[in-house]
Amino acid sequence: MCVFRQAFGWFGRLLGAPERISLHFIAHPRTAAYVRPLVRKLLADDDDGETYRTALKDWHRAERPPLALYHGTTSFCRIDGPSQWVGDHPFPLGGLILSPGVTAHLDPFEAEALHEHMQGAVERAIRAWLADRSRRAQPAVLVEFDRREADRVAKAMIAAWAARQERNRRPAADDAKGPHHV
């Protein structure tokens, strides 16, 4: 659990705030069937729940519902909906670019052009990555996987990487002390 969340919980309890709040919504059955599992994921009191809530931070800040979000190292682009259909072609209502020194609100045509450009860039990057690693030669796998086992393996890989980084860092630190350091 996030340290900040624990601190806020401690302060809340100190001030007499309830530990849990009951939420009630009325929704159409079709909408409820779709939304209920999402709400459960968002409310999970674990790392998954924290990650789902963090993923929605850009939605919370948006005036319009986002159709697409693109994050660079220092730049951000949001394509805003809801889509407006002209025949069989959807147009966003606009967009937003945040980049060092630049904040730009996009009109529907700028947003559509940038969205198409970004989709093309993502497609090229994915295909290049697959080609660089010869992934096309490997057999396709199922989208579904054993989450528990996959998480265990991934965490073991990360721990092994961290141990290698620490081992590689130690000799350099010892060398910095010099041969006569006591």
MDTraj code that builds the backbone (N, CA, C; nanometers):
import mdtraj as md
import numpy as np

residues = "MET CYS VAL PHE ARG GLN ALA PHE GLY TRP PHE GLY ARG LEU LEU GLY ALA PRO GLU ARG ILE SER LEU HIS PHE ILE ALA HIS PRO ARG THR ALA ALA TYR VAL ARG PRO LEU VAL ARG LYS LEU LEU ALA ASP ASP ASP ASP GLY GLU THR TYR ARG THR ALA LEU LYS ASP TRP HIS ARG ALA GLU ARG PRO PRO LEU ALA LEU TYR HIS GLY THR THR SER PHE CYS ARG ILE ASP GLY PRO SER GLN TRP VAL GLY ASP HIS PRO PHE PRO LEU GLY GLY LEU ILE LEU SER PRO GLY VAL THR ALA HIS LEU ASP PRO PHE GLU ALA GLU ALA LEU HIS GLU HIS MET GLN GLY ALA VAL GLU ARG ALA ILE ARG ALA TRP LEU ALA ASP ARG SER ARG ARG ALA GLN PRO ALA VAL LEU VAL GLU PHE ASP ARG ARG GLU ALA ASP ARG VAL ALA LYS ALA MET ILE ALA ALA TRP ALA ALA ARG GLN GLU ARG ASN ARG ARG PRO ALA ALA ASP ASP ALA LYS GLY PRO HIS HIS VAL".split()
xyz = np.array([
    [0.0847, -0.1172, 0.0000],
    [0.0000, 0.0000, 0.0000],
    [0.0896, 0.1241, 0.0000],
    [0.0469, 0.2251, -0.0685],
    [0.1207, 0.3495, -0.0808],
    [0.1405, 0.4139, 0.0570],
    [0.2607, 0.4642, 0.0829],
    [0.2920, 0.5282, 0.2105],
    [0.2024, 0.6493, 0.2333],
    [0.1808, 0.7281, 0.1261],
    [0.0957, 0.8463, 0.1388],
    [-0.0476, 0.8070, 0.1758],
    [-0.0947, 0.6994, 0.1158],
    [-0.2302, 0.6541, 0.1457],
    [-0.2412, 0.6114, 0.2916],
    [-0.1380, 0.5437, 0.3413],
    [-0.1376, 0.5040, 0.4815],
    [-0.1387, 0.6271, 0.5720],
    [-0.0587, 0.7280, 0.5353],
    [-0.0532, 0.8505, 0.6156],
    [-0.1880, 0.9216, 0.6154],
    [-0.2505, 0.9326, 0.4976],
    [-0.3825, 0.9958, 0.4906],
    [-0.4844, 0.9179, 0.5734],
    [-0.4762, 0.7860, 0.5690],
    [-0.5662, 0.7033, 0.6487],
    [-0.5465, 0.7274, 0.7972],
    [-0.4207, 0.7397, 0.8398],
    [-0.3908, 0.7653, 0.9806],
    [-0.4459, 0.9008, 1.0232],
    [-0.4216, 1.0048, 0.9407],
    [-0.4740, 1.1380, 0.9720],
    [-0.6267, 1.1377, 0.9729],
    [-0.6867, 1.0664, 0.8784],
    [-0.8324, 1.0591, 0.8725],
    [-0.8906, 0.9960, 0.9973],
    [-0.8291, 0.8858, 1.0416],
    [-0.8767, 0.8200, 1.1637],
    [-0.8572, 0.9107, 1.2848],
    [-0.7463, 0.9845, 1.2869],
    [-0.7185, 1.0774, 1.3959],
    [-0.8266, 1.1851, 1.4041],
    [-0.8751, 1.2287, 1.2869],
    [-0.9778, 1.3328, 1.2817],
    [-1.1196, 1.2764, 1.2900],
    [-1.1314, 1.1460, 1.3028],
    [-1.2627, 1.0843, 1.3188],
    [-1.3332, 1.0506, 1.1881],
    [-1.2619, 1.0524, 1.0752],
    [-1.3232, 1.0173, 0.9466],
    [-1.3495, 0.8667, 0.9430],
    [-1.4565, 0.8245, 0.8773],
    [-1.4854, 0.6806, 0.8696],
    [-1.3787, 0.6074, 0.7889],
    [-1.3548, 0.4821, 0.8254],
    [-1.2559, 0.3986, 0.7562],
    [-1.3007, 0.3668, 0.6135],
    [-1.4298, 0.3439, 0.5965],
    [-1.4867, 0.3111, 0.4656],
    [-1.6108, 0.3958, 0.4435],
    [-1.6386, 0.4257, 0.3178],
    [-1.7580, 0.5008, 0.2803],
    [-1.8396, 0.4134, 0.1869],
    [-1.9682, 0.4061, 0.2084],
    [-2.0576, 0.3280, 0.1237],
    [-2.0974, 0.4119, 0.0025],
    [-2.0803, 0.3555, -0.1164],
    [-2.1180, 0.4225, -0.2408],
    [-2.2349, 0.3483, -0.3039],
    [-2.3326, 0.4220, -0.3526],
    [-2.4487, 0.3614, -0.4181],
    [-2.4740, 0.4344, -0.5496],
    [-2.4951, 0.3563, -0.6562],
    [-2.5217, 0.4128, -0.7876],
    [-2.6434, 0.3443, -0.8475],
    [-2.7163, 0.4183, -0.9269],
    [-2.8270, 0.3611, -1.0028],
    [-2.7861, 0.3663, -1.1489],
    [-2.7923, 0.2516, -1.2152],
    [-2.7488, 0.2446, -1.3543],
    [-2.8380, 0.1485, -1.4317],
    [-2.8406, 0.1670, -1.5618],
    [-2.9100, 0.0742, -1.6504],
    [-2.8418, -0.0620, -1.6365],
    [-2.9158, -0.1721, -1.6424],
    [-2.8555, -0.3048, -1.6246],
    [-2.7376, -0.3327, -1.7179],
    [-2.7474, -0.2909, -1.8444],
    [-2.6346, -0.3137, -1.9360],
    [-2.5115, -0.2368, -1.8906],
    [-2.5316, -0.1126, -1.8485],
    [-2.4201, -0.0313, -1.8011],
    [-2.3637, -0.0894, -1.6720],
    [-2.4506, -0.1297, -1.5815],
    [-2.4065, -0.1855, -1.4534],
    [-2.3222, -0.3110, -1.4741],
    [-2.3635, -0.3964, -1.5674],
    [-2.2884, -0.5192, -1.5932],
    [-2.1464, -0.4888, -1.6394],
    [-2.1290, -0.3788, -1.7103],
    [-1.9973, -0.3396, -1.7597],
    [-1.9173, -0.2655, -1.6525],
    [-1.9849, -0.1797, -1.5760],
    [-1.9172, -0.0909, -1.4814],
    [-1.8824, -0.1598, -1.3498],
    [-1.9681, -0.2487, -1.3029],
    [-1.9464, -0.3114, -1.1718],
    [-1.8072, -0.3746, -1.1592],
    [-1.7600, -0.4550, -1.2557],
    [-1.6249, -0.5116, -1.2413],
    [-1.5156, -0.4037, -1.2406],
    [-1.5374, -0.2957, -1.3163],
    [-1.4387, -0.1875, -1.3167],
    [-1.4324, -0.1182, -1.1814],
    [-1.5478, -0.0936, -1.1220],
    [-1.5523, -0.0284, -0.9907],
    [-1.4846, -0.1171, -0.8870],
    [-1.5098, -0.2462, -0.8926],
    [-1.4442, -0.3382, -0.7979],
    [-1.2923, -0.3306, -0.8120],
    [-1.2438, -0.3259, -0.9361],
    [-1.0990, -0.3147, -0.9573],
    [-1.0460, -0.1824, -0.9032],
    [-1.1179, -0.0748, -0.9265],
    [-1.0748, 0.0568, -0.8784],
    [-1.0729, 0.0647, -0.7262],
    [-1.1644, -0.0042, -0.6609],
    [-1.1755, 0.0024, -0.5156],
    [-1.0875, -0.0987, -0.4427],
    [-1.0213, -0.1867, -0.5159],
    [-0.9366, -0.2876, -0.4516],
    [-0.8296, -0.2191, -0.3665],
    [-0.8149, -0.2664, -0.2444],
    [-0.7203, -0.2075, -0.1498],
    [-0.5868, -0.2813, -0.1583],
    [-0.5274, -0.2783, -0.2779],
    [-0.4003, -0.3459, -0.3003],
    [-0.3257, -0.2739, -0.4125],
    [-0.2126, -0.3301, -0.4543],
    [-0.1322, -0.2673, -0.5598],
    [-0.2090, -0.2563, -0.6912],
    [-0.2915, -0.3563, -0.7222],
    [-0.3712, -0.3495, -0.8448],
    [-0.4661, -0.2299, -0.8398],
    [-0.5381, -0.2147, -0.7299],
    [-0.6313, -0.1030, -0.7165],
    [-0.5604, 0.0308, -0.7282],
    [-0.4459, 0.0418, -0.6631],
    [-0.3668, 0.1657, -0.6695],
    [-0.3254, 0.1950, -0.8139],
    [-0.2860, 0.0910, -0.8861],
    [-0.2437, 0.1082, -1.0251],
    [-0.3607, 0.1482, -1.1138],
    [-0.4760, 0.0841, -1.0960],
    [-0.5945, 0.1230, -1.1736],
    [-0.6318, 0.2686, -1.1470],
    [-0.6310, 0.3091, -1.0209],
    [-0.6662, 0.4481, -0.9878],
    [-0.5651, 0.5460, -1.0469],
    [-0.4379, 0.5118, -1.0429],
    [-0.3344, 0.5980, -1.1000],
    [-0.3521, 0.6105, -1.2509],
    [-0.3908, 0.5005, -1.3161],
    [-0.4097, 0.5032, -1.4616],
    [-0.5212, 0.5986, -1.5025],
    [-0.6138, 0.6242, -1.4125],
    [-0.7269, 0.7117, -1.4444],
    [-0.7029, 0.8583, -1.4103],
    [-0.5848, 0.8924, -1.3611],
    [-0.5620, 1.0310, -1.3191],
    [-0.5803, 1.1286, -1.4342],
    [-0.5407, 1.0913, -1.5547],
    [-0.5583, 1.1806, -1.6698],
    [-0.7058, 1.1952, -1.7063],
    [-0.7852, 1.0927, -1.6835],
    [-0.9299, 1.1027, -1.7073],
    [-0.9916, 1.2021, -1.6108],
    [-0.9488, 1.1950, -1.4867],
    [-1.0051, 1.2815, -1.3826],
    [-0.9773, 1.4289, -1.4120],
    [-0.8625, 1.4588, -1.4702],
    [-0.8237, 1.5967, -1.4994],
    [-0.8883, 1.6511, -1.6263],
    [-0.9401, 1.5644, -1.7112],
    [-0.9897, 1.6053, -1.8430],
    [-1.1291, 1.6671, -1.8343],
    [-1.1506, 1.7702, -1.9136],
    [-1.2838, 1.8308, -1.9249],
    [-1.3768, 1.7408, -2.0063],
    [-1.3205, 1.6769, -2.1083],
    [-1.3963, 1.5861, -2.1955],
    [-1.3461, 1.4436, -2.1734],
    [-1.4264, 1.3438, -2.2113],
    [-1.3783, 1.2061, -2.1978],
    [-1.2657, 1.1782, -2.2976],
    [-1.1518, 1.1306, -2.2508],
    [-1.0400, 1.1027, -2.3408],
    [-1.0681, 0.9828, -2.4316],
    [-1.0337, 0.9990, -2.5590],
    [-1.0375, 0.8875, -2.6536],
    [-0.9026, 0.8166, -2.6562],
    [-0.7951, 0.8940, -2.6377],
    [-0.6604, 0.8372, -2.6396],
    [-0.5680, 0.9272, -2.5589],
    [-0.4707, 0.8636, -2.4943],
    [-0.3682, 0.9344, -2.4181],
    [-0.2329, 0.8859, -2.4666],
    [-0.1425, 0.9775, -2.4898],
    [-0.0072, 0.9431, -2.5319],
    [0.0905, 1.0139, -2.4389],
    [0.1757, 0.9365, -2.3732],
    [0.2744, 0.9917, -2.2812],
    [0.4136, 0.9725, -2.3400],
    [0.4895, 1.0807, -2.3503],
    [0.6306, 1.0724, -2.3835],
    [0.7105, 1.0901, -2.2558],
    [0.8401, 1.1093, -2.2701],
    [0.9244, 1.1299, -2.1530],
    [0.8892, 1.2601, -2.0827],
    [0.8712, 1.3670, -2.1609],
    [0.8365, 1.4966, -2.1016],
    [0.7115, 1.5574, -2.1638],
    [0.6567, 1.4942, -2.2640],
    [0.5398, 1.5493, -2.3329],
    [0.4193, 1.4572, -2.3170],
    [0.3028, 1.5160, -2.3360],
    [0.1765, 1.4446, -2.3169],
    [0.0778, 1.4930, -2.4223],
    [-0.0026, 1.4006, -2.4729],
    [-0.1067, 1.4359, -2.5691],
    [-0.2340, 1.3617, -2.5307],
    [-0.3445, 1.4347, -2.5345],
    [-0.4753, 1.3743, -2.5078],
    [-0.5667, 1.4076, -2.6246],
    [-0.6335, 1.3068, -2.6779],
    [-0.7333, 1.3249, -2.7827],
    [-0.8694, 1.3139, -2.7146],
    [-0.9524, 1.4176, -2.7313],
    [-1.0775, 1.4292, -2.6566],
    [-1.1996, 1.3855, -2.7362],
    [-1.2892, 1.3175, -2.6683],
    [-1.4174, 1.2792, -2.7251],
    [-1.5280, 1.3570, -2.6591],
    [-1.6484, 1.3105, -2.6744],
    [-1.6859, 1.1909, -2.7491],
    [-1.6695, 1.2103, -2.8998],
    [-1.6489, 1.0991, -2.9688],
    [-1.6331, 1.1041, -3.1145],
    [-1.7584, 1.1596, -3.1801],
    [-1.7374, 1.2386, -3.2823],
    [-1.8468, 1.2929, -3.3632],
    [-1.8370, 1.2264, -3.4999],
    [-1.9396, 1.1526, -3.5358],
    [-1.9354, 1.0744, -3.6588],
    [-1.9901, 1.1549, -3.7758],
    [-1.9136, 1.1545, -3.8839],
    [-1.9575, 1.2109, -4.0116],
    [-1.9496, 1.0943, -4.1098],
    [-2.0654, 1.0375, -4.1415],
    [-2.0664, 0.9156, -4.2228],
    [-2.0008, 0.8045, -4.1430],
    [-1.8952, 0.7468, -4.1994],
    [-1.8245, 0.6395, -4.1293],
    [-1.6921, 0.6877, -4.0698],
    [-1.6753, 0.8189, -4.0582],
    [-1.5491, 0.8736, -4.0070],
    [-1.5708, 0.9434, -3.8721],
    [-1.4995, 0.8958, -3.7671],
    [-1.5125, 0.9623, -3.6366],
    [-1.4142, 1.0788, -3.6239],
    [-1.4609, 1.1875, -3.5678],
    [-1.3744, 1.3012, -3.5374],
    [-1.3745, 1.3238, -3.3867],
    [-1.2573, 1.3505, -3.3281],
    [-1.2562, 1.3915, -3.1880],
    [-1.3069, 1.5350, -3.1780],
    [-1.3474, 1.5754, -3.0599],
    [-1.3902, 1.7140, -3.0407],
    [-1.2714, 1.8085, -3.0262],
    [-1.1562, 1.7543, -2.9951],
    [-1.0367, 1.8369, -2.9778],
    [-0.9275, 1.7556, -2.9130],
    [-0.8312, 1.8266, -2.8583],
    [-0.7206, 1.7591, -2.7930],
    [-0.6360, 1.8570, -2.7148],
    [-0.5372, 1.8030, -2.6480],
    [-0.4476, 1.8829, -2.5656],
    [-0.3065, 1.8298, -2.5800],
    [-0.2111, 1.9203, -2.5951],
    [-0.0692, 1.8856, -2.5930],
    [-0.0060, 1.9622, -2.4781],
    [0.0686, 1.8908, -2.3954],
    [0.1515, 1.9518, -2.2919],
    [0.2944, 1.9077, -2.3189],
    [0.3837, 2.0031, -2.3379],
    [0.5235, 1.9754, -2.3651],
    [0.6033, 2.0882, -2.3007],
    [0.7299, 2.0684, -2.2681],
    [0.8041, 2.1761, -2.2030],
    [0.7899, 2.3084, -2.2789],
    [0.7350, 2.4068, -2.2126],
    [0.7166, 2.5393, -2.2712],
    [0.5951, 2.5540, -2.3604],
    [0.5157, 2.4471, -2.3766],
    [0.4014, 2.4527, -2.4685],
    [0.2780, 2.3897, -2.4044],
    [0.1677, 2.4609, -2.4120],
    [0.0354, 2.4057, -2.3845],
    [-0.0479, 2.4408, -2.5063],
    [-0.1005, 2.3395, -2.5755],
    [-0.1758, 2.3651, -2.6983],
    [-0.3087, 2.2912, -2.6943],
    [-0.4163, 2.3656, -2.7151],
    [-0.5487, 2.3065, -2.7314],
    [-0.5703, 2.2875, -2.8808],
    [-0.6129, 2.1669, -2.9195],
    [-0.6276, 2.1322, -3.0605],
    [-0.7732, 2.1375, -3.1024],
    [-0.7951, 2.1843, -3.2257],
    [-0.9304, 2.1790, -3.2806],
    [-0.9555, 2.0366, -3.3308],
    [-1.0779, 2.0027, -3.3720],
    [-1.1071, 1.8650, -3.4130],
    [-1.0169, 1.8124, -3.5251],
    [-0.9811, 1.8976, -3.6200],
    [-0.9013, 1.8512, -3.7336],
    [-0.7547, 1.8332, -3.6955],
    [-0.7030, 1.9229, -3.6118],
    [-0.5665, 1.9051, -3.5610],
    [-0.5590, 1.7791, -3.4751],
    [-0.6592, 1.7604, -3.3899],
    [-0.6606, 1.6430, -3.3024],
    [-0.6685, 1.5140, -3.3839],
    [-0.7511, 1.5132, -3.4881],
    [-0.7631, 1.3944, -3.5736],
    [-0.6314, 1.3658, -3.6447],
    [-0.5679, 1.4695, -3.6982],
    [-0.4403, 1.4513, -3.7682],
    [-0.3327, 1.3997, -3.6723],
    [-0.3253, 1.4576, -3.5531],
    [-0.2255, 1.4126, -3.4558],
    [-0.2563, 1.2703, -3.4090],
    [-0.3832, 1.2393, -3.3875],
    [-0.4226, 1.1043, -3.3455],
    [-0.3791, 1.0011, -3.4498],
    [-0.4051, 1.0283, -3.5769],
    [-0.3620, 0.9367, -3.6836],
    [-0.2100, 0.9249, -3.6869],
    [-0.1408, 1.0373, -3.6689],
    [0.0060, 1.0369, -3.6675],
    [0.0577, 0.9520, -3.5504],
    [-0.0018, 0.9698, -3.4325],
    [0.0406, 0.8948, -3.3142],
    [0.0111, 0.7456, -3.3302],
    [-0.1048, 0.7113, -3.3856],
    [-0.1367, 0.5703, -3.4083],
    [-0.0349, 0.5078, -3.5031],
    [0.0026, 0.5805, -3.6076],
    [0.1033, 0.5303, -3.7008],
    [0.2383, 0.5122, -3.6334],
    [0.2772, 0.6087, -3.5491],
    [0.4053, 0.5995, -3.4789],
    [0.4068, 0.4805, -3.3831],
    [0.2972, 0.4592, -3.3121],
    [0.2874, 0.3455, -3.2202],
    [0.2958, 0.2147, -3.2987],
    [0.2237, 0.2064, -3.4095],
    [0.2261, 0.0848, -3.4918],
    [0.3675, 0.0556, -3.5418],
    [0.4365, 0.1586, -3.5918],
    [0.5738, 0.1396, -3.6405],
    [0.6670, 0.0970, -3.5274],
    [0.6530, 0.1585, -3.4104],
    [0.7391, 0.1238, -3.2968],
    [0.7167, -0.0210, -3.2533],
    [0.5918, -0.0643, -3.2467],
    [0.5623, -0.2022, -3.2064],
    [0.6183, -0.3004, -3.3082],
    [0.5952, -0.2741, -3.4361],
    [0.6445, -0.3664, -3.5397],
    [0.7968, -0.3718, -3.5421],
    [0.8633, -0.2581, -3.5218],
    [1.0100, -0.2562, -3.5175],
    [1.0603, -0.3344, -3.3962],
    [0.9959, -0.3162, -3.2826],
    [1.0352, -0.3878, -3.1615],
    [1.0213, -0.5385, -3.1824],
    [0.9088, -0.5806, -3.2410],
    [0.8873, -0.7231, -3.2683],
    [0.9927, -0.7774, -3.3640],
    [1.0244, -0.7009, -3.4673],
    [1.1243, -0.7447, -3.5650],
    [1.2627, -0.7538, -3.5014],
    [1.2992, -0.6567, -3.4191],
    [1.4306, -0.6562, -3.3536],
    [1.4494, -0.7774, -3.2638],
    [1.3425, -0.8302, -3.2122],
    [1.3496, -0.9430, -3.1195],
    [1.2994, -1.0732, -3.1819],
    [1.2821, -1.0734, -3.3105],
    [1.2365, -1.1919, -3.3847],
    [1.1096, -1.2516, -3.3246],
    [1.0213, -1.1696, -3.2752],
    [0.8982, -1.2182, -3.2140],
    [0.7991, -1.2714, -3.3169],
    [0.8077, -1.2269, -3.4396],
    [0.7154, -1.2768, -3.5426],
    [0.7407, -1.4244, -3.5716],
    [0.8629, -1.4708, -3.5476],
    [0.8974, -1.6103, -3.5737],
    [0.8456, -1.7030, -3.4640],
    [0.8077, -1.6481, -3.3504],
    [0.7588, -1.7296, -3.2392],
    [0.6091, -1.7546, -3.2550],
    [0.5617, -1.8685, -3.2044],
    [0.4175, -1.8960, -3.2147],
    [0.3370, -1.7982, -3.1285],
    [0.2175, -1.7696, -3.1739],
    [0.1280, -1.6811, -3.0985],
    [0.0879, -1.7487, -2.9679],
    [0.0638, -1.6685, -2.8663],
    [0.0208, -1.7209, -2.7366],
    [-0.1187, -1.6674, -2.7062],
    [-0.1846, -1.7290, -2.6109],
    [-0.3160, -1.6818, -2.5685],
    [-0.3027, -1.5478, -2.4960],
    [-0.4021, -1.4645, -2.5086],
    [-0.4031, -1.3370, -2.4369],
    [-0.4149, -1.3633, -2.2868],
    [-0.4984, -1.4584, -2.2481],
    [-0.5168, -1.4919, -2.1077],
    [-0.3921, -1.5640, -2.0567],
    [-0.3621, -1.5452, -1.9290],
    [-0.2473, -1.6126, -1.8694],
    [-0.2732, -1.6348, -1.7210],
    [-0.1894, -1.7175, -1.6600],
    [-0.1986, -1.7461, -1.5168],
    [-0.1359, -1.6285, -1.4430],
    [-0.2184, -1.5385, -1.3942],
    [-0.1715, -1.4138, -1.3343],
    [-0.0772, -1.4394, -1.2172],
    [-0.1150, -1.5296, -1.1292],
    [-0.0328, -1.5554, -1.0099],
    [0.1072, -1.6027, -1.0490],
    [0.1139, -1.6986, -1.1405],
    [0.2434, -1.7521, -1.1832],
    [0.3226, -1.6466, -1.2606],
    [0.2565, -1.5742, -1.3493],
    [0.3260, -1.4710, -1.4272],
    [0.3816, -1.3619, -1.3361],
    [0.3061, -1.3212, -1.2343],
    [0.3549, -1.2203, -1.1392],
    [0.4747, -1.2726, -1.0612],
    [0.4681, -1.3990, -1.0194],
    [0.5793, -1.4587, -0.9447],
    [0.7057, -1.4577, -1.0290],
    [0.6949, -1.4995, -1.1555],
    [0.8104, -1.5034, -1.2453],
    [0.8631, -1.3620, -1.2713],
    [0.7730, -1.2674, -1.2972],
    [0.8151, -1.1297, -1.3250],
    [0.8872, -1.0689, -1.2051],
    [0.8346, -1.0893, -1.0854],
    [0.8986, -1.0340, -0.9654],
    [1.0345, -1.0982, -0.9413],
    [1.0476, -1.2281, -0.9706],
    [1.1770, -1.2954, -0.9574],
    [1.2774, -1.2382, -1.0578],
    [1.2315, -1.2112, -1.1796],
    [1.3199, -1.1513, -1.2805],
    [1.3677, -1.0132, -1.2356],
    [1.2775, -0.9338, -1.1811],
    [1.3123, -0.7990, -1.1354],
    [1.4092, -0.8068, -1.0176],
    [1.3854, -0.8985, -0.9248],
    [1.4753, -0.9144, -0.8104],
    [1.6144, -0.9571, -0.8563],
    [1.6220, -1.0475, -0.9537],
    [1.7515, -1.0903, -1.0067],
    [1.8229, -0.9737, -1.0742],
    [1.7497, -0.8936, -1.1494],
    [1.8086, -0.7759, -1.2140],
    [1.8626, -0.6796, -1.1084],
    [1.7842, -0.6541, -1.0031],
    [1.8271, -0.5626, -0.8968],
    [1.9529, -0.6148, -0.8282],
    [1.9607, -0.7454, -0.8053],
    [2.0793, -0.8045, -0.7425],
    [2.2014, -0.7872, -0.8321],
    [2.1842, -0.8070, -0.9632],
    [2.2963, -0.7859, -1.0568],
    [2.3413, -0.6403, -1.0551],
    [2.2451, -0.5483, -1.0530],
    [2.2795, -0.4057, -1.0488],
    [2.3593, -0.3739, -0.9228],
    [2.3183, -0.4292, -0.8108],
    [2.3875, -0.4050, -0.6839],
    [2.5283, -0.4632, -0.6875],
    [2.5431, -0.5852, -0.7410],
    [2.6764, -0.6457, -0.7521],
    [2.7660, -0.5625, -0.8425],
    [2.7121, -0.5133, -0.9529],
    [2.7914, -0.4328, -1.0464],
    [2.8274, -0.2973, -0.9870],
    [2.7481, -0.2461, -0.8972],
    [2.7713, -0.1157, -0.8357],
    [2.8784, -0.1235, -0.7269],
    [2.8842, -0.2321, -0.6522],
    [2.9749, -0.2443, -0.5382],
    [3.1220, -0.2306, -0.5745],
    [3.1730, -0.2991, -0.6767],
    [3.3159, -0.2837, -0.7073],
    [3.3532, -0.1387, -0.7402],
    [3.2667, -0.0683, -0.8098],
    [3.2961, 0.0707, -0.8430],
    [3.3045, 0.1538, -0.7156],
    [3.2188, 0.1293, -0.6198],
    [3.2216, 0.2031, -0.4936],
    [3.3485, 0.1704, -0.4160],
    [3.3919, 0.0427, -0.4173],
    [3.5151, 0.0044, -0.3488],
    [3.6354, 0.0705, -0.4135],
    [3.6378, 0.0780, -0.5480],
    [3.7483, 0.1420, -0.6194],
    [3.7571, 0.2898, -0.5857],
    [3.6440, 0.3537, -0.5640],
    [3.6421, 0.4969, -0.5359],
    [3.7104, 0.5280, -0.4034],
    [3.7130, 0.4321, -0.3117],
    [3.7761, 0.4546, -0.1819],
    [3.9283, 0.4556, -0.1931],
    [3.9798, 0.3918, -0.2962],
    [4.1246, 0.3879, -0.3149],
    [4.1859, 0.2672, -0.2468],
    [4.3088, 0.2313, -0.2868],
    [4.3716, 0.1097, -0.2351],
    [4.4138, 0.1201, -0.0885],
    [4.4338, 0.2404, -0.0371],
    [4.4841, 0.2544, 0.0989],
    [4.3760, 0.2945, 0.1976],
    [4.2539, 0.2870, 0.1576],
    [4.1442, 0.3265, 0.2463],
    [4.1257, 0.2230, 0.3569],
    [4.1130, 0.2684, 0.4785],
    [4.0949, 0.1775, 0.5916],
    [3.9601, 0.1995, 0.6543],
])
top = md.Topology()
chain = top.add_chain()
for i, resn in enumerate(residues, 1):
    res = top.add_residue(resn, chain, resSeq=i)
    for name in ("N", "CA", "C"):
        top.add_atom(name, md.element.get_by_symbol(name[0]), res)
traj = md.Trajectory(xyz[None], top)
